[in-house]
């Protein structure tokens, strides 16, 4: 008798997901070709709500870079940015995106028929992720001779204080003045507040979707999350994102109620800390499926939950949301967060992706895995790789290490 072929549990809402993502890219492309409309580039955890309050069409180059990674074309274009002076050690989102631009390539052509990435009227960053996003945007600012403005966020934050909030809120208000000159009209406060409200609702729904991973068996995997987080990144602040997550949540709640497992025969549950390996997501997903191991939660997918947003205090609540973000916090705060996730999601172990070009999203270099293992009693595995540059990733080595780690989990039960 032949063995039954394992298949990933499909999410029915993916049909809606594909449509709204296609609509997003096509709308941005149309806006970039219309002299009467303005396009703003924004970092993925940047002040999108403020930009929407001015009526900008908002484009997120990190999303474009992730598509370069997932289509396994990023590694082809990174060397062109390296040759222009950008180190192989810095963010491979930056180098892949800039290198692809230099060669006139975008994966959007094959997927959506879009000829090129949209030229912005302004580039807006927030350094809450890293300094690389600022350098990335400044490269395009020089290339296209368009303004680049942004927010300088505090790093290594323990307790978030009024000093932190006032600082970032003040920068946001100053940014609004600069954007007013570029937009050619004042900020529409009603539109701004509506965007903040819709972002909060999007966050609350996305949070509930991800909480489906607390069920046993888990109704969702980290690999599902890396795909379906798309609207929370590029469409937050818009009604379409809220509508999408309402649909997806109904599907996840039905799975939980009916005990539908995202990974059939789930035996082990893991927490993923760090960036995805975009070009190997399917391979990794299939390996964990075969090992009956579900990656039930991650820091990464939860990074677009901003429940602090409040339309009654738009500047202050944005400042709080973007300062309480995991990536800008101290190691002590990060460890407390991961320990809570470990308990909430009932994980058996931790999986750390040590991304070569993304130290800001890698927390495996300064003893955190060992400290959390000692604190929780849960074992950990560290895999070296990268978000986009597959030259940094050994698939055979990763596969062997994952198999050994899951065997270790099986022996412990």
Long-range contacts (C-beta under 8 A, 24 or more apart in sequence): 6-264, 6-286, 6-289, 6-290, 8-285, 8-286, 8-289, 9-260, 9-261, 9-262, 9-263, 9-264, 11-224, 11-228, 11-248, 11-251, 12-251, 13-228, 13-244, 13-247, 13-248, 13-251, 14-227, 14-228, 16-244, 16-247, 17-227, 17-228, 17-230, 17-231, 17-244, 17-248, 20-231, 20-235, 20-240, 20-241, 20-244, 21-230, 21-231, 21-234, 22-111, 22-112, 23-240, 24-234, 24-235, 25-108, 25-111, 25-112, 25-114, 26-112, 26-114, 27-57, 28-57, 28-58, 28-59, 28-118, 29-108, 29-112, 29-114, 29-118, 31-57, 31-118, 32-57, 32-118, 32-119, 38-121, 38-122, 38-182, 38-183, 39-118, 39-119, 39-120, 39-121, 40-120, 40-121, 40-122, 40-123, 40-124, 40-179, 41-120, 41-122, 41-123, 41-124, 41-137, 41-140, 42-124, 42-125, 43-124, 43-125, 43-126, 43-129, 43-133, 43-137, 43-150, 44-129, 44-233, 44-304, 45-126, 45-128, 45-129, 45-303, 45-304, 45-322, 45-325, 46-124, 46-125, 46-126, 46-150, 46-151, 47-124, 47-126, 47-151, 47-172, 47-175, 47-318, 47-322, 48-195, 48-199, 48-236, 48-237, 49-192, 49-195, 49-196, 49-199, 49-236, 49-237, 49-309, 49-314, 49-318, 50-172, 50-175, 50-176, 50-179, 50-187, 50-192, 50-318, 51-124, 51-179, 52-191, 52-192, 52-195, 52-237, 52-238, 53-187, 53-188, 53-189, 53-191, 53-192, 53-193, 53-195, 54-179, 54-180, 54-183, 54-185, 54-187, 54-188, 55-183, 55-185, 55-188, 55-191, 56-121, 56-122, 56-179, 56-183, 57-118, 58-234, 59-117, 59-118, 59-120, 60-233, 60-234, 61-93, 61-97, 61-117, 61-136, 62-93, 62-133, 62-233, 63-230, 63-233, 63-234, 64-97, 64-106, 64-107, 64-108, 64-117, 65-92, 65-93, 65-94, 65-96, 65-97, 65-388, 66-93, 66-278, 66-387, 66-388, 67-107, 67-108, 67-111, 68-96, 68-97, 68-100, 68-107, 68-388, 69-93, 69-96, 69-278, 69-279, 69-387, 69-388, 70-278, 70-279, 70-281, 71-107, 71-110, 71-279, 72-279, 72-390, 73-100, 73-105, 73-107, 74-100, 74-278, 74-279, 74-388, 74-389, 74-390, 75-279, 75-388, 75-389, 75-390, 75-391, 77-102, 77-103, 77-105, 78-388, 78-389, 88-357, 88-389, 89-356, 89-357, 90-132, 90-135, 90-357, 91-130, 91-132, 91-133, 91-136, 91-357, 91-358, 92-356, 92-357, 92-358, 92-386, 92-387, 92-388, 92-389, 93-132, 93-136, 93-358, 93-387, 93-388, 94-132, 94-133, 94-135, 94-136, 94-139, 95-357, 95-388, 95-389, 96-388, 96-389, 97-136, 98-136, 98-139, 101-140, 101-143, 119-144, 119-146, 120-144, 120-146, 121-146, 121-182, 122-146, 122-147, 122-148, 122-149, 122-179, 122-182, 123-147, 123-148, 123-149, 124-148, 124-149, 124-150, 124-175, 124-179, 125-149, 125-150, 125-151, 126-150, 126-151, 126-153, 126-322, 127-151, 127-152, 127-153, 128-153, 128-322, 128-323, 128-325, 128-327, 128-328, 129-327, 129-360, 129-361, 130-327, 130-358, 130-360, 132-360, 147-178, 147-182, 149-175, 149-178, 149-179, 150-175, 151-175, 151-322, 153-322, 153-323, 153-328, 154-323, 154-328, 155-328, 156-328, 156-329, 156-330, 157-323, 157-328, 157-329, 157-330, 157-333, 158-329, 158-330, 158-332, 158-333, 160-320, 160-323, 160-324, 164-319, 164-323, 165-316, 165-319, 165-320, 165-323, 166-319, 167-319, 168-318, 168-319, 168-322, 168-323, 169-315, 169-316, 169-318, 169-319, 172-315, 172-318, 172-319, 173-315, 192-314, 193-311, 193-312, 193-314, 194-311, 195-237, 195-238, 196-237, 196-309, 196-310, 196-311, 196-314, 196-317, 196-318, 197-309, 197-311, 198-236, 198-237, 198-238, 198-239, 198-241, 198-242, 199-236, 199-237, 199-306, 199-309, 200-306, 200-307, 200-309, 200-310, 200-311, 201-242, 202-231, 202-232, 202-235, 202-236, 202-237, 202-241, 202-242, 202-245, 203-232, 203-236, 203-304, 203-305, 203-306, 203-307, 203-309, 204-307, 205-242, 205-245, 205-246, 205-248, 205-249, 206-232, 206-245, 206-304, 206-305, 207-302, 207-305, 207-307, 208-245, 208-249, 208-252, 209-245, 209-248, 209-249, 209-252, 210-297, 210-301, 210-302, 210-305, 212-252, 212-253, 212-255, 212-256, 213-296, 213-297, 213-345, 214-296, 214-297, 214-344, 214-345, 214-346, 215-255, 215-256, 215-259, 216-266, 216-269, 216-346, 217-259, 217-260, 217-261, 217-262, 217-263, 217-266, 217-294, 218-261, 218-262, 218-263, 218-266, 218-269, 218-294, 218-296, 218-345, 219-252, 219-255, 219-256, 219-260, 219-261, 219-262, 220-252, 220-255, 220-262, 220-296, 221-262, 221-263, 221-285, 221-288, 221-294, 221-295, 221-296, 222-272, 222-295, 222-296, 222-297, 222-298, 222-300, 222-301, 223-281, 223-282, 223-284, 223-285, 223-288, 223-295, 224-262, 225-298, 225-300, 225-301, 226-276, 226-281, 226-300, 226-301, 229-301, 229-304, 232-304, 232-305, 233-304, 236-304, 236-306, 261-294, 262-294, 263-288, 263-289, 263-292, 263-293, 263-294, 264-289, 264-292, 265-292, 266-292, 266-293, 266-294, 267-291, 267-292, 267-293, 267-410, 267-413, 268-292, 268-293, 268-294, 268-348, 268-349, 268-406, 268-409, 268-410, 269-293, 269-294, 269-295, 269-296, 269-345, 269-346, 269-347, 269-348, 270-294, 270-295, 270-296, 270-347, 270-348, 270-349, 270-350, 270-351, 271-295, 271-296, 271-297, 271-298, 271-338, 271-341, 271-342, 271-345, 271-347, 271-349, 271-350, 271-351, 272-297, 272-298, 272-299, 272-300, 272-351, 272-353, 273-298, 273-299, 273-338, 273-350, 273-351, 273-352, 273-353, 273-363, 273-364, 274-299, 274-300, 274-352, 274-353, 274-354, 274-355, 274-358, 274-361, 274-362, 274-363, 274-364, 275-300, 275-353, 275-355, 275-358, 275-361, 275-362, 275-387, 276-300, 276-353, 276-387, 277-353, 277-355, 277-385, 277-386, 277-387, 277-390, 277-393, 278-387, 278-388, 279-388, 279-390, 279-393, 280-385, 280-390, 280-393, 280-395, 280-398, 283-395, 284-398, 284-402, 287-399, 287-402, 287-403, 288-402, 291-402, 291-403, 291-406, 293-406, 293-409, 295-351, 296-345, 296-346, 296-347, 297-341, 297-344, 297-345, 297-347, 299-326, 299-337, 299-338, 299-341, 299-363, 300-361, 302-326, 302-341, 303-327, 327-360, 327-361, 331-363, 331-366, 331-368, 334-363, 334-368, 335-368, 335-371, 335-372, 335-375, 338-372, 339-372, 339-375, 339-376, 342-372, 342-376, 342-378, 347-378, 348-378, 348-379, 348-409, 348-412, 348-413, 349-378, 349-379, 349-380, 349-381, 349-405, 349-409, 350-378, 350-379, 350-380, 350-381, 351-380, 351-381, 351-383, 351-405, 352-380, 352-381, 352-382, 352-383, 353-383, 353-385, 354-382, 354-383, 354-384, 354-385, 355-385, 355-386, 355-387, 355-392, 356-384, 356-385, 356-386, 356-389, 356-392, 357-386, 357-387, 357-388, 357-389, 357-392, 358-386, 358-387, 361-387, 379-405, 379-408, 379-409, 379-412, 381-405
